[in-house]
Amino acid sequence: MPPASSLGSELKSHDWSHFGLPQRDVTLRTGFVPSVAVLALAFIGLFFGVTQYCELGGNAMEQVGLYYKYLVDVNVMVWIGFGFLMTFMRRYGYGAVALNYFASTLMFLAAIPMLGATQQVFWNERHSKIQIDMALLIDCAFCAASGMIAFGAIIGKATPTQLTWLLFFQVPLYALNQHLVIHTFKALDMGGTIVIHLFGAYYGLAASLMISRNQPLHGLDNPKNTGAYLNDLFSMIGTIFLFIYWPSFNGALAAVSAGDLADASDAAKAAQFLCIVNTLLSLLGAGLAVFATSAAVGGRFNMVHIQNSTLAGGVAMGAACTLSLTPGGALVVGCAAGVISTLGYQYITPLLDRTIRLGDTCGVHNLHGIPAVVGTLVAGLAALGQEPDFLNYSTGRQQLGYQVLAGVVTMGIAIAGGLLAGAFVAWFNPRGDDPMSAVELFDDGPWWEHQHTEPLPIAASIHAANLSAHGKMGGGCSSQQQQQHRASMGQLVINTAHAHTHDGGYPHAGTGTPAGTVFITCTSAAAGTAAAACLNDDPNTPARRTQSHTSQAAALGLQQLHQRGVRQQQQQQQQQQHGYRHSLEQANVVVGMNAAAAYTAPGHVVEIN
């Protein structure tokens, strides 16, 4: 092995932040690019073969007047509102905005033939070809919104390829569920409380549970799953856009055309007005309630609550927005939704993260899931006091029963579909690509040009290993491996990779693991042996002469890391916070920290001399 100085001179120009991590440029070229190409070709064929524009002329002009403004408003919510709302994570701003853009585009295009088929070909109008009109395009934007809600549950934890297929699979299920809710059950749902929010939330949560079940640090315990000052400001931009345009979202399809106006009931004529006013009052009520509740439960305002729960009033009013509620009733619905959503972020999210490792990144359960359940019940209960013209059934009791049925069926389809789709994208890996490691989660570094993967603190790496030791990530470990995990003061535990079995292993911190024990992962058995040899400073060890730059760099990084931990602990902590990227010595430490943060099967224990 060449001396450290010559090795440093040879490799100092490398981007050290990616050493010890999978080559994600290969993953994108061999997984993401072919996936998008296949889908694009399929869309082109379908658009040529089964779609056509609606009747042109006066009808087209009327549609633009009725719907185009609302289509723009809904698109602003989907592409700007949801995108910027998810920028709260300090290391995932590119992914939040740009992948939201990509995924919304994908789902919008997929929804045109699929929603068009369910609405116009298989049932209802029985056209021979799908007619693309403004109302269908708004419905497709609603489908994309449902997908971005699901995206909020898995953001930062899925590869772009997994995200592509997971959201594509959501579209046919969305189309089927929409038909059941609107046409079969005839539920009240003009604003999409059931079809959009309830379905999107639980599809995403179920998929997140399957994708994350073998990922360490995929929830609140990951140091990157946190906000920062500027990130929270950008996220508030998304919140304000969503607040402004939410009344348009709920009332986009409630307009009555001039040709139908003469035969329309008073309830139909008032529907769009009621959608806008009821939604706005509900949002205003939620805003007041959330600020008060956030201060009450935490002593100070919490930006997570303000960014998200203030919008719960729009979700809860989506099903009941066409009903003739009183202004006070709309305000009460918003206040209740805001309080419930805030309490969910404060108490339910940590509970689910701790007990079932749900890993709800954006808290969609609290912003969309629970408020949608509330909104479904609100519409059914409010229907008991409404005139029949405002309902889809002759009595309010019937309407209430079908509201509940629609909600239950939607949750069943969403959860079952999310579990199946999540299991499939997590399992289907024909090229054998490495799963995302802890250091790659919630980070733009693996996927974006000129971005670096930020190392995790060593404490987080040890926590990931402790999860492995107690079987919280699944898998298995031999008794011989368990015997090799006995650690003493000053020992370094080096993992060897690619045997992703995680039961048994490291001692739990506080129950036998001494202070100073560091858990490390190298990318192969040879790399681990080389790192151990370098740390033992044994020139006669054959592995010391390995030509693997990765293992040599990892060994140097681990050595630097240990020395700094012994001699300059306070200085090391400060440097960890700001990153080790300003010198070759600091770059080597980055490699060591990456190795410590990665999560694979345990290997052997090596004493540090």
C-alpha positions as CSV (number, residue, x, y, z in Angstrom):
1,M,0.0,0.0,0.0
2,P,1.4,3.4,-0.9
3,P,2.2,5.8,2.0
4,A,-0.6,8.0,3.2
5,S,1.0,11.1,1.8
6,S,1.3,9.7,-1.8
7,L,-2.2,8.3,-1.6
8,G,-3.5,11.7,-0.5
9,S,-1.7,13.4,-3.3
10,E,-3.1,10.9,-5.9
11,L,-6.7,11.1,-4.7
12,K,-7.2,14.6,-3.4
13,S,-9.1,15.7,-6.5
14,H,-11.8,13.1,-5.9
15,D,-15.3,13.9,-4.6
16,W,-14.7,12.2,-1.3
17,S,-18.3,12.5,-0.1
18,H,-19.4,9.6,-2.3
19,F,-16.6,7.2,-1.4
20,G,-18.0,4.0,0.3
21,L,-21.4,4.6,-1.2
22,P,-23.1,3.0,-4.3
23,Q,-22.6,4.6,-7.7
24,R,-26.0,6.2,-8.1
25,D,-25.2,7.6,-11.6
26,V,-25.2,3.9,-12.7
27,T,-28.5,3.4,-10.9
28,L,-30.1,6.3,-12.7
29,R,-28.8,5.3,-16.2
30,T,-29.8,1.6,-15.9
31,G,-33.0,2.0,-13.9
32,F,-34.6,5.4,-14.1
33,V,-33.8,6.2,-17.8
34,P,-35.2,3.0,-19.2
35,S,-38.3,3.2,-17.0
36,V,-39.1,6.7,-18.2
37,A,-38.4,5.8,-21.8
38,V,-40.8,2.8,-21.7
39,L,-43.6,4.9,-20.1
40,A,-43.0,7.8,-22.6
41,L,-43.3,5.4,-25.5
42,A,-46.5,3.9,-24.0
43,F,-48.0,7.4,-23.6
44,I,-47.2,8.3,-27.2
45,G,-48.9,5.2,-28.5
46,L,-52.0,5.7,-26.3
47,F,-52.4,9.3,-27.2
48,F,-52.1,8.6,-30.9
49,G,-54.4,5.6,-30.7
50,V,-57.2,6.2,-28.2
51,T,-57.5,10.0,-27.6
52,Q,-58.8,13.0,-29.4
53,Y,-59.8,16.5,-28.6
54,C,-63.4,17.4,-27.7
55,E,-65.7,19.1,-30.1
56,L,-64.1,22.3,-31.3
57,G,-65.9,25.6,-31.8
58,G,-68.4,27.2,-29.4
59,N,-68.2,24.3,-26.9
60,A,-64.4,24.6,-26.7
61,M,-64.6,28.4,-26.1
62,E,-67.2,27.8,-23.3
63,Q,-65.0,25.3,-21.7
64,V,-62.1,27.7,-21.6
65,G,-64.3,30.3,-19.9
66,L,-65.7,27.9,-17.4
67,Y,-62.6,25.8,-16.4
68,Y,-59.3,27.2,-17.6
69,K,-58.8,29.6,-14.7
70,Y,-59.5,26.8,-12.3
71,L,-57.1,24.4,-14.1
72,V,-54.4,27.0,-13.7
73,D,-55.2,27.4,-10.0
74,V,-55.1,23.6,-9.4
75,N,-51.8,23.3,-11.3
76,V,-50.3,26.1,-9.2
77,M,-51.3,24.1,-6.1
78,V,-49.8,20.8,-7.5
79,W,-46.5,22.1,-9.0
80,I,-45.7,25.0,-6.7
81,G,-47.7,24.5,-3.5
82,F,-47.0,20.9,-2.9
83,G,-43.5,21.2,-4.3
84,F,-42.4,24.0,-2.0
85,L,-44.3,22.7,1.0
86,M,-41.9,19.7,1.0
87,T,-38.7,21.8,0.9
88,F,-38.6,21.9,4.7
89,M,-35.8,19.2,4.8
90,R,-32.4,20.9,4.9
91,R,-30.8,18.4,2.5
92,Y,-33.6,17.6,0.1
93,G,-34.7,20.8,-1.5
94,Y,-33.8,19.8,-5.1
95,G,-35.7,16.5,-4.7
96,A,-38.7,18.2,-3.1
97,V,-39.3,20.7,-5.9
98,A,-37.9,18.9,-8.9
99,L,-39.1,15.4,-8.3
100,N,-42.5,16.8,-7.4
101,Y,-42.4,18.4,-10.9
102,F,-41.4,15.2,-12.6
103,A,-43.9,13.0,-10.7
104,S,-46.8,15.4,-11.2
105,T,-46.0,15.4,-15.0
106,L,-45.9,11.6,-15.0
107,M,-49.2,11.2,-13.2
108,F,-51.0,13.9,-15.2
109,L,-50.1,12.2,-18.4
110,A,-50.9,8.7,-17.1
111,A,-54.3,9.9,-15.8
112,I,-55.5,11.2,-19.2
113,P,-56.0,7.7,-20.8
114,M,-56.8,6.0,-17.5
115,L,-59.3,8.4,-16.1
116,G,-60.7,9.0,-19.6
117,A,-61.2,5.3,-20.0
118,T,-63.1,4.9,-16.7
119,Q,-65.2,8.0,-17.2
120,Q,-65.9,7.8,-21.0
121,V,-65.3,4.3,-22.3
122,F,-65.8,1.6,-19.8
123,W,-68.7,3.2,-17.9
124,N,-70.9,6.3,-18.2
125,E,-70.7,8.0,-21.7
126,R,-69.4,5.0,-23.7
127,H,-67.4,6.9,-26.2
128,S,-65.2,5.0,-28.7
129,K,-62.3,7.4,-28.0
130,I,-61.3,9.4,-25.0
131,Q,-62.4,13.1,-25.4
132,I,-59.8,15.4,-24.0
133,D,-61.6,18.4,-22.5
134,M,-61.0,20.9,-19.7
135,A,-63.0,19.0,-17.1
136,L,-60.9,15.8,-17.8
137,L,-57.7,17.8,-17.5
138,I,-58.8,19.2,-14.1
139,D,-59.5,15.6,-13.0
140,C,-56.0,14.6,-14.1
141,A,-54.5,17.5,-12.1
142,F,-56.5,16.1,-9.1
143,C,-54.9,12.7,-9.7
144,A,-51.5,14.3,-9.7
145,A,-52.4,16.1,-6.4
146,S,-53.2,12.7,-4.9
147,G,-49.9,11.4,-6.1
148,M,-48.0,14.3,-4.5
149,I,-49.8,13.6,-1.2
150,A,-48.5,10.0,-1.4
151,F,-45.1,11.3,-2.4
152,G,-45.0,13.3,0.9
153,A,-45.0,10.0,2.9
154,I,-42.0,8.5,1.0
155,I,-40.0,11.5,0.0
156,G,-36.3,11.1,0.7
157,K,-36.6,7.3,1.1
158,A,-37.2,6.0,-2.4
159,T,-34.9,6.0,-5.4
160,P,-36.2,7.9,-8.5
161,T,-36.9,4.6,-10.2
162,Q,-39.0,3.4,-7.3
163,L,-40.8,6.7,-7.1
164,T,-41.6,6.5,-10.8
165,W,-43.3,3.1,-10.7
166,L,-44.9,3.6,-7.3
167,L,-46.8,6.7,-8.5
168,F,-47.5,5.2,-11.9
169,F,-49.2,2.2,-10.2
170,Q,-51.3,4.7,-8.1
171,V,-53.1,6.1,-11.2
172,P,-55.2,3.1,-12.2
173,L,-56.2,2.5,-8.6
174,Y,-57.1,6.2,-8.3
175,A,-59.3,6.0,-11.5
176,L,-61.1,2.9,-10.2
177,N,-61.6,4.3,-6.7
178,Q,-62.9,7.6,-8.2
179,H,-65.5,5.7,-10.2
180,L,-66.7,3.8,-7.1
181,V,-66.9,6.8,-4.9
182,I,-68.5,9.3,-7.3
183,H,-70.6,7.1,-9.6
184,T,-71.3,3.9,-7.7
185,F,-71.7,5.2,-4.1
186,K,-72.6,8.7,-5.2
187,A,-70.8,10.2,-2.2
188,L,-70.5,14.0,-1.8
189,D,-66.9,14.8,-2.6
190,M,-66.6,17.9,-4.9
191,G,-63.3,18.9,-3.3
192,G,-61.8,15.4,-3.2
193,T,-61.7,14.8,0.6
194,I,-62.2,11.1,-0.1
195,V,-61.0,10.6,-3.6
196,I,-57.8,12.7,-3.4
197,H,-56.7,13.2,0.2
198,L,-57.9,10.0,1.9
199,F,-56.8,7.8,-1.0
200,G,-53.4,9.6,-1.5
201,A,-52.5,9.7,2.2
202,Y,-53.1,6.0,3.0
203,Y,-51.6,4.8,-0.3
204,G,-48.5,6.7,0.5
205,L,-48.3,5.6,4.1
206,A,-48.8,1.9,3.2
207,A,-46.1,2.2,0.5
208,S,-43.8,3.9,2.9
209,L,-44.2,1.1,5.5
210,M,-43.1,-1.4,2.9
211,I,-40.2,0.6,1.4
212,S,-38.8,1.6,4.8
213,R,-39.1,-1.7,6.7
214,N,-35.5,-2.6,6.2
215,Q,-34.1,1.0,6.1
216,P,-32.3,2.3,9.2
217,L,-32.9,5.9,10.3
218,H,-35.9,6.4,8.0
219,G,-38.0,8.3,10.4
220,L,-37.7,11.1,13.0
221,D,-34.4,9.6,14.2
222,N,-32.5,10.6,11.1
223,P,-30.6,13.9,11.6
224,K,-31.3,14.9,8.0
225,N,-35.1,14.6,8.4
226,T,-35.2,18.1,10.0
227,G,-35.7,21.6,8.8
228,A,-33.5,24.6,8.7
229,Y,-34.3,28.3,8.8
230,L,-34.3,29.0,5.1
231,N,-35.9,25.7,4.3
232,D,-38.8,26.5,6.5
233,L,-39.2,29.9,4.9
234,F,-39.4,28.2,1.4
235,S,-41.8,25.7,2.8
236,M,-44.1,28.5,4.0
237,I,-44.2,29.7,0.4
238,G,-45.8,26.5,-0.5
239,T,-48.2,26.8,2.5
240,I,-49.3,30.3,1.4
241,F,-49.8,29.2,-2.2
242,L,-51.9,26.3,-1.1
243,F,-54.0,28.5,1.2
244,I,-54.7,31.1,-1.5
245,Y,-55.7,28.5,-4.2
246,W,-57.5,25.9,-2.1
247,P,-61.0,27.4,-2.6
248,S,-60.4,27.1,-6.4
249,F,-59.3,23.5,-5.9
250,N,-62.5,22.5,-4.1
251,G,-64.7,24.4,-6.5
252,A,-63.0,23.7,-9.8
253,L,-65.6,21.3,-11.2
254,A,-68.7,22.9,-9.6
255,A,-69.4,25.3,-12.4
256,V,-72.7,25.0,-14.5
257,S,-72.5,25.6,-18.2
258,A,-74.7,28.1,-19.9
259,G,-76.5,25.3,-21.8
260,D,-77.4,23.6,-18.5
261,L,-78.2,26.7,-16.5
262,A,-82.0,26.7,-17.3
263,D,-82.5,23.2,-16.1
264,A,-80.1,23.4,-13.1
265,S,-81.5,23.3,-9.6
266,D,-80.8,26.2,-7.1
267,A,-78.4,23.9,-5.3
268,A,-76.4,23.3,-8.5
269,K,-76.3,27.0,-9.3
270,A,-75.0,27.8,-5.8
271,A,-72.5,24.9,-5.6
272,Q,-69.4,26.8,-6.8
273,F,-70.2,29.8,-4.5
274,L,-70.6,27.5,-1.5
275,C,-67.4,25.6,-2.4
276,I,-65.4,28.8,-2.4
277,V,-66.9,30.5,0.7
278,N,-67.1,27.3,2.9
279,T,-63.5,26.4,2.1
280,L,-62.2,29.9,2.7
281,L,-63.9,30.1,6.1
282,S,-62.7,26.7,7.1
283,L,-59.1,27.6,6.2
284,L,-59.3,30.8,8.2
285,G,-60.6,28.9,11.2
286,A,-57.8,26.3,10.9
287,G,-55.2,29.1,10.8
288,L,-56.5,30.6,14.1
289,A,-56.8,27.3,15.8
290,V,-53.4,26.0,14.8
291,F,-51.4,28.9,16.1
292,A,-53.2,28.7,19.5
293,T,-52.9,24.9,19.7
294,S,-49.2,24.9,18.7
295,A,-48.3,27.4,21.4
296,A,-50.5,25.5,24.0
297,V,-48.8,22.1,23.4
298,G,-45.2,23.2,22.9
299,G,-44.9,26.6,24.7
300,R,-43.7,28.2,21.4
301,F,-44.9,28.2,17.8
302,N,-43.8,25.2,15.8
303,M,-43.1,25.7,12.1
304,V,-44.1,22.1,11.3
305,H,-47.6,22.9,12.7
306,I,-47.9,26.2,10.9
307,Q,-46.7,24.9,7.5
308,N,-49.1,22.0,7.5
309,S,-52.0,22.0,10.0
310,T,-53.2,25.4,8.9
311,L,-54.2,23.7,5.6
312,A,-56.3,21.0,7.3
313,G,-59.4,23.1,7.0
314,G,-59.3,22.8,3.2
315,V,-59.0,19.0,3.4
316,A,-61.8,18.6,5.9
317,M,-64.2,20.9,3.9
318,G,-63.7,19.1,0.5
319,A,-66.6,16.7,0.9
320,A,-69.1,19.1,2.5
321,C,-68.2,22.2,0.5
322,T,-71.3,22.1,-1.7
323,L,-73.7,21.8,1.2
324,S,-75.6,24.8,2.6
325,L,-73.7,25.1,5.8
326,T,-73.9,28.2,8.0
327,P,-70.8,30.4,8.1
328,G,-70.3,29.5,11.7
329,G,-70.5,25.8,10.9
330,A,-67.8,26.2,8.2
331,L,-65.6,28.0,10.8
332,V,-66.1,25.3,13.4
333,V,-65.1,22.6,10.9
334,G,-61.8,24.4,10.1
335,C,-61.0,25.1,13.8
336,A,-61.6,21.4,14.7
337,A,-59.5,20.2,11.8
338,G,-56.7,22.5,12.7
339,V,-56.6,21.4,16.3
340,I,-56.8,17.7,15.5
341,S,-54.0,18.0,12.8
342,T,-51.7,19.9,15.2
343,L,-52.2,17.3,18.0
344,G,-51.4,14.6,15.4
345,Y,-48.1,16.2,14.5
346,Q,-47.3,16.7,18.2
347,Y,-48.3,13.2,19.5
348,I,-49.4,10.7,16.9
349,T,-46.5,11.0,14.5
350,P,-43.8,10.3,17.2
351,L,-46.0,7.5,18.5
352,L,-46.3,5.8,15.1
353,D,-42.6,6.4,14.3
354,R,-41.6,4.8,17.6
355,T,-44.0,1.8,17.6
356,I,-44.4,0.7,14.0
357,R,-41.6,2.6,12.4
358,L,-44.0,4.2,10.0
359,G,-41.7,6.9,8.7
360,D,-44.2,9.5,7.6
361,T,-41.7,12.1,6.2
362,C,-44.1,15.0,5.6
363,G,-46.8,14.0,8.1
364,V,-49.4,13.3,5.5
365,H,-51.4,11.3,8.1
366,N,-52.0,14.5,10.0
367,L,-52.5,16.9,7.2
368,H,-54.5,14.7,4.7
369,G,-55.4,11.4,6.4
370,I,-57.0,12.3,9.7
371,P,-58.6,15.5,8.4
372,A,-60.0,13.5,5.4
373,V,-61.6,11.1,7.8
374,V,-63.1,14.0,9.7
375,G,-64.3,15.6,6.5
376,T,-66.0,12.4,5.3
377,L,-67.9,12.3,8.6
378,V,-68.7,16.0,8.5
379,A,-70.3,15.7,5.0
380,G,-72.4,12.7,6.1
381,L,-73.6,14.3,9.4
382,A,-74.2,17.7,7.7
383,A,-76.3,15.9,5.1
384,L,-78.9,15.0,7.8
385,G,-80.1,18.6,7.9
386,Q,-79.9,19.4,4.2
387,E,-82.6,19.8,1.5
388,P,-82.7,16.8,-1.0
389,D,-81.5,19.1,-3.8
390,F,-78.1,19.4,-2.1
391,L,-77.7,15.6,-1.8
392,N,-77.3,12.7,-4.1
393,Y,-79.9,10.6,-2.2
394,S,-83.4,11.4,-1.1
395,T,-82.6,11.4,2.6
396,G,-79.6,12.5,4.7
397,R,-79.4,9.2,6.5
398,Q,-78.8,7.4,3.2
399,Q,-76.2,10.0,2.2
400,L,-74.4,9.5,5.6
401,G,-74.3,5.7,5.1
402,Y,-72.8,6.0,1.6
403,Q,-70.3,8.6,2.8
404,V,-69.0,6.2,5.4
405,L,-69.0,3.3,2.9
406,A,-67.0,5.4,0.4
407,G,-64.5,6.3,3.0
408,V,-64.0,2.7,4.2
409,V,-63.7,1.3,0.7
410,T,-61.2,4.1,-0.3
411,M,-59.0,3.3,2.7
412,G,-59.1,-0.4,1.9
413,I,-58.1,0.1,-1.8
414,A,-55.5,2.7,-0.8
415,I,-53.8,0.6,1.9
416,A,-53.9,-2.7,-0.1
417,G,-52.6,-1.0,-3.2
418,G,-49.9,0.9,-1.3
419,L,-48.7,-2.3,0.4
420,L,-48.6,-4.2,-2.9
421,A,-46.9,-1.4,-4.9
422,G,-44.4,-0.7,-2.1
423,A,-43.5,-4.3,-1.7
424,F,-43.0,-4.7,-5.5
425,V,-40.8,-1.7,-5.9
426,A,-38.7,-2.7,-2.9
427,W,-38.4,-6.3,-4.1
428,F,-38.0,-5.9,-7.8
429,N,-34.3,-5.2,-8.3
430,P,-33.1,-7.1,-11.4
431,R,-29.7,-5.5,-11.5
432,G,-29.0,-6.0,-7.8
433,D,-28.6,-2.3,-7.0
434,D,-27.7,-1.5,-3.4
435,P,-30.6,-0.3,-1.4
436,M,-30.4,3.2,0.0
437,S,-28.2,3.4,3.1
438,A,-28.8,5.6,6.1
439,V,-26.4,8.3,4.9
440,E,-28.2,8.6,1.5
441,L,-31.7,9.1,3.0
442,F,-33.2,12.6,2.8
443,D,-30.2,13.8,0.9
444,D,-29.9,15.3,-2.6
445,G,-26.2,14.2,-2.9
446,P,-26.7,10.7,-4.4
447,W,-28.9,12.0,-7.3
448,W,-28.0,15.5,-8.2
449,E,-25.0,17.0,-10.0
450,H,-22.6,19.1,-7.9
451,Q,-24.3,18.0,-4.7
452,H,-22.4,16.1,-2.0
453,T,-23.8,13.5,0.4
454,E,-23.5,14.9,3.8
455,P,-22.1,12.5,6.4
456,L,-24.2,11.5,9.4
457,P,-22.9,12.1,12.9
458,I,-21.3,9.0,14.5
459,A,-24.1,8.9,17.1
460,A,-26.6,8.3,14.4
461,S,-24.5,5.5,12.9
462,I,-24.3,3.8,16.2
463,H,-28.0,4.1,16.6
464,A,-28.5,2.4,13.3
465,A,-26.3,-0.5,14.4
466,N,-28.2,-0.8,17.6
467,L,-31.4,-1.2,15.7
468,S,-29.7,-4.0,13.9
469,A,-28.6,-5.6,17.1
470,H,-32.1,-5.9,18.4
471,G,-33.8,-7.1,15.3
472,K,-35.7,-3.9,14.6
473,M,-34.8,-4.0,11.0
474,G,-35.5,-7.7,10.3
475,G,-33.1,-10.4,9.0
476,G,-30.8,-12.8,10.8
477,C,-27.2,-13.2,12.0
478,S,-25.2,-16.4,12.9
479,S,-24.1,-17.1,16.4
480,Q,-20.5,-17.0,15.2
481,Q,-21.0,-13.4,14.1
482,Q,-22.7,-12.6,17.4
483,Q,-19.6,-13.9,19.3
484,Q,-17.4,-11.5,17.2
485,H,-19.3,-8.5,18.4
486,R,-17.9,-8.4,21.9
487,A,-16.4,-5.0,22.1
488,S,-14.2,-3.3,24.7
489,M,-13.0,0.3,25.2
490,G,-11.2,1.6,22.2
491,Q,-12.5,-1.0,19.8
492,L,-13.7,-0.4,16.2
493,V,-16.5,-2.5,14.8
494,I,-16.1,-2.9,11.0
495,N,-18.9,-4.2,8.9
496,T,-18.5,-6.0,5.7
497,A,-21.1,-5.4,3.1
498,H,-23.6,-7.0,0.7
499,A,-25.0,-9.6,3.2
500,H,-28.0,-7.6,4.3
501,T,-29.0,-9.7,7.3
502,H,-29.7,-7.7,10.4
503,D,-30.9,-9.8,13.3
504,G,-28.6,-10.0,16.3
505,G,-25.2,-8.2,16.2
506,Y,-24.1,-5.1,18.1
507,P,-24.5,-4.6,21.8
508,H,-27.0,-1.9,22.6
509,A,-25.6,1.4,23.7
510,G,-26.0,1.7,27.4
511,T,-26.2,-2.1,27.9
512,G,-22.6,-3.2,27.3
513,T,-21.3,-1.0,24.4
514,P,-18.4,1.0,25.8
515,A,-18.0,4.7,25.1
516,G,-15.7,5.2,22.1
517,T,-17.0,2.2,20.1
518,V,-17.6,3.2,16.5
519,F,-19.6,1.2,14.1
520,I,-18.2,1.2,10.5
521,T,-19.4,-0.2,7.2
522,C,-17.0,-0.8,4.2
523,T,-18.2,-1.7,0.7
524,S,-16.8,-5.2,0.7
525,A,-15.1,-7.8,2.8
526,A,-11.7,-6.9,1.3
527,A,-12.3,-3.2,2.1
528,G,-13.1,-4.1,5.7
529,T,-10.0,-6.2,6.0
530,A,-7.9,-3.5,4.5
531,A,-9.3,-0.9,6.9
532,A,-8.6,-3.2,9.9
533,A,-5.1,-3.8,8.7
534,C,-4.3,-0.1,8.3
535,L,-5.7,0.7,11.7
536,N,-3.6,-2.0,13.2
537,D,-0.6,-0.7,11.3
538,D,0.5,-4.2,10.4
539,P,2.7,-4.0,7.3
540,N,2.7,-7.8,7.0
541,T,-1.0,-8.2,6.5
542,P,-1.6,-9.1,2.8
543,A,-4.8,-7.0,2.7
544,R,-2.7,-4.0,3.6
545,R,-1.4,-4.1,0.0
546,T,-4.9,-4.0,-1.6
547,Q,-5.2,-1.7,-4.7
548,S,-8.7,-0.7,-3.8
549,H,-8.7,3.1,-3.5
550,T,-12.1,2.9,-1.7
551,S,-10.8,0.6,1.0
552,Q,-7.5,2.6,1.3
553,A,-9.4,5.8,1.6
554,A,-11.8,4.3,4.1
555,A,-9.0,3.1,6.2
556,L,-7.3,6.4,6.3
557,G,-10.6,8.1,7.0
558,L,-11.3,5.8,9.9
559,Q,-7.8,6.3,11.3
560,Q,-8.2,10.1,11.1
561,L,-11.6,9.9,12.7
562,H,-10.4,7.8,15.7
563,Q,-7.4,10.0,16.3
564,R,-9.5,13.2,16.3
565,G,-12.0,11.6,18.7
566,V,-9.2,10.8,21.2
567,R,-7.2,14.0,21.0
568,Q,-9.6,16.7,19.9
569,Q,-13.1,15.7,20.8
570,Q,-14.5,19.2,21.0
571,Q,-12.9,20.3,17.8
572,Q,-14.1,17.1,16.1
573,Q,-17.7,17.8,17.0
574,Q,-17.5,21.3,15.6
575,Q,-16.0,20.0,12.4
576,Q,-18.6,17.3,12.1
577,Q,-21.3,20.0,12.1
578,H,-19.8,21.9,9.3
579,G,-18.5,19.0,7.2
580,Y,-15.0,17.7,6.4
581,R,-14.4,19.0,2.9
582,H,-11.7,21.6,3.0
583,S,-8.6,19.5,3.0
584,L,-7.3,16.0,2.2
585,E,-7.2,15.1,5.8
586,Q,-10.8,16.3,6.3
587,A,-11.9,14.5,3.1
588,N,-10.5,11.2,4.5
589,V,-12.6,11.7,7.6
590,V,-15.7,12.1,5.4
591,V,-15.0,8.7,4.0
592,G,-14.8,7.2,7.4
593,M,-18.0,8.9,8.5
594,N,-19.7,7.6,5.3
595,A,-18.6,4.2,6.2
596,A,-19.8,4.5,9.7
597,A,-23.2,5.7,8.5
598,A,-23.8,3.1,5.9
599,Y,-25.9,0.1,7.1
600,T,-25.1,-3.5,6.2
601,A,-24.5,-6.8,7.9
602,P,-22.1,-7.0,10.9
603,G,-18.6,-8.4,10.3
604,H,-15.8,-8.5,12.8
605,V,-14.2,-6.5,15.7
606,V,-10.8,-5.0,15.3
607,E,-8.8,-3.4,18.2
608,I,-7.3,0.0,17.5
609,N,-3.6,0.3,18.4
